[in-house]
Amino acid sequence: MTDLASHYLDELKRQFRGHKRMTEAAMAQLDDKDFFTTIDPESNSVAVLVKHIAGNAHSRFTDFLTTDGEKPDRFRDREFEISTTTARGEVMRWWEQGWSRVFATLDSLHPEDLHRTVTIRQEPHTVLQALNRALAHYAQHIGQIVFLAKHLRSTQWQTLSIPRGKSEDYKIVAPKPNKPTSCPQSIRRSSMPKLFRIMFFLVLSLSLFAQQPPVHADANHAAEAEIIALEVKLADLIVHADWDEYAKHLAAGYLHTRDNGHVESKDEALASLRDPKRTVIVMEMEPSDAAIRIYGDTAVSNAEFTTRVRESGQVKSRRVRLTDIFIKRDGQWSLIVEQETIIGK
């Protein structure tokens, strides 16, 4: 039973992180005007929904085990009000603070805590019930945020899941000829970090908006959305081992520095990717501590990832920090430099 409870807590953290990333990927595609747009008098803007989720998280997950989930200093109705002087960065600061409470509380819980009793508005819940209630509540509002973002972006929307008309390409039972669903083992040091980076940018951290960028960096949300779209495409190409198409997105002068310091050219990296002898199956990738900067036609990204892979039948975990540089030529972004560092190796 302890193992099951431990698995539940791990899965809950994974789902909360996934919901947060999806929200951030949707909001990364919105400019400031759309972020605060209300489509009708009875609707909430994305900014209002973010403020409400943050307010709820702060109340529910502060002193989670010892106080009522509805704190005396919470004024729920105010969460649905946004002043005309409120800046996007301030809203995003509330967002990050709320999620910090959520993850700090989840990290502090033990399997035996799931049967303890907490209250929400004086109504008793087991810890498990309270956590499920929060997960369902946030998922509801996150769905609203994604719907609003897609509506506001219209034809410019970059999908966060399988693109329309592409479902058949993702069927495991009928993979494309010569397109194995497993990745060459060299991906662990070459392309697998790309996949980790890709999944992160699906859910690009909104903390980027909560911080003022350096004066020499561009606050270019459109460029950030373009990077997201490229990363989504690269993910599909890696999973389907479509290395010919993948190569088209690497700049001619592409250089990759592995975690052991070895530097590969574009041709050398592609040769490693196409090596059929050794395989690694990517199971999970969780990003954190991310930053991205746009400098005209150059984009610099940096992020830490916790990864889980199946290698030779064994499940392994590691943390990696990636620094990547993209350049834009003739209207297209290409990856020109990437460097990976294993943390705690």
MOGI-V367485 format. One record per helix or strand of 2 or more residues. SS is the DSSP state (A for helix, B for strand). FROM is the first residue (numbers start at 0). LEN is the number of residues. If there is no record, write none. Layout:
SS	FROM	LEN
SS	FROM	LEN
This chain:
A	1	26
A	31	4
A	45	16
A	75	5
A	87	21
A	110	5
B	116	4
B	122	4
A	126	30
A	166	4
B	182	2
A	184	4
A	191	11
A	206	4
A	220	19
A	242	5
B	249	8
B	262	3
A	265	8
B	278	17
B	297	14
B	313	16
B	331	12
